Amino acid sequence: MASPSRLTLKDFPLQCGVVLPEAEVVYQIDGELNCDRSNAILYPTSYGAQHTDVNWLVRPGGILDPSHWCVVMVNMFGNGLSTSPSTCPAVAQPGVYFTHYDNVRAQRELVDSLGIDHLALVYGWSMGAQQGYHWGAIYPERVQRLATLCGTAKTTDHNKLFLYSLRSALTSDPAWNGERFEATPDRGFHTFAQIYASWAASQAYYRAKPYLAWGYDSLEDYILRGWEAGYRQRDPHNLLAMIDTWLRCDVGDNPIYQGDYAKAMAAITAQTLVMPATTDLYFTPEDCEAEAALIANAEYRPIPSIWGHRAGNPYQNPEDEEFIRRAIADLLS
């Protein structure tokens, strides 16, 4: 894998009204642009993830093959690498937040700086899929194909309840003073991980207990070492910032569409592959299928899996990985 790079944007206006003197976008490029720069794939990160967590699928013979494609993996705002509360005091203040409109405008500047006029594909899972929908609606003339895995263009009310519970898990910790954490929110992280693990995989997944084959000796051990330990590697202020972005996800909520979600969805002209998991509990297949129906050139192809939301990032799951690899190969052919 290549080393990450950094683009600094001067006087970058956020949708919340704050202008950042400097906004930083951290990204990684794998593969080479061809002579006409027509083989670029943009791959935005997902909730809680940095590019090193999700770059496993960028490899020869993988879902995104850098021997054929130039894959630009970009870290979204709030994830601890690109501008985040943990790295920038200006965005750690009450009332300051990021939106996906902010993310894709910054990513467009990155793409421009690389001399890329058109993206062969925007590929995203979860919050990465949310950013993909925004790309398709805000810059339709620049996106040839769109693959949205286990994500929606607008956060549903049911999904918001999940996010409210995660936010409450962290901010109910005694370390939270109403504006910031004064210490590590140990109880908050523990509850946060339990909530996340219960939503991110299906009931059938927990009946099958695949984690016992990976060295965990019980459900409790799996939640502690397989979930809580990972989230403890993230600054809790960043976790809250990404929740706030997710809560505000609405492809129509920007100066271009002025709240008209249906108009924004209808503006997507890219050849679009909508891929929920059949057992996703918060980006449900029903919600994803309804959105696919709003896009003129969309194919709805659900992933048949017991892995729930995690089917869209199947680094431990070769069967779902192969299903996605074939679907993306079809889209790119």
Secondary structure, 3 states (H helix, E strand, C coil): CCCCEEEEEEEEECCCCCEEEEEEEEEEEECCCCCCCCCEEEEECCCCCCHHHHHHHECCCCCECCCCCEEEEECCCCCCCCCCCCCCHHHCCCCCCCCHHHHHHHHHHHHHHCCCCCECEEEEECHHHHHHHHHHHHCHHHECEEEEECCCCECCHHHHHHHHHHHHHHHCCCCECCCCECCCCHHHHHHHHHHHHHHHCCHHHHHHCHHHHHCCCCHHHHHHHHHHHHHCCCCHHHHHHHHHHHHCCECCCCCCCCCCHHHHHHCCCCEEEEECECCCCCCCHHHHHHHHCCCCCEEECCECCCCHHHHHCCCCCHHHHHHHHHHHHHHHC
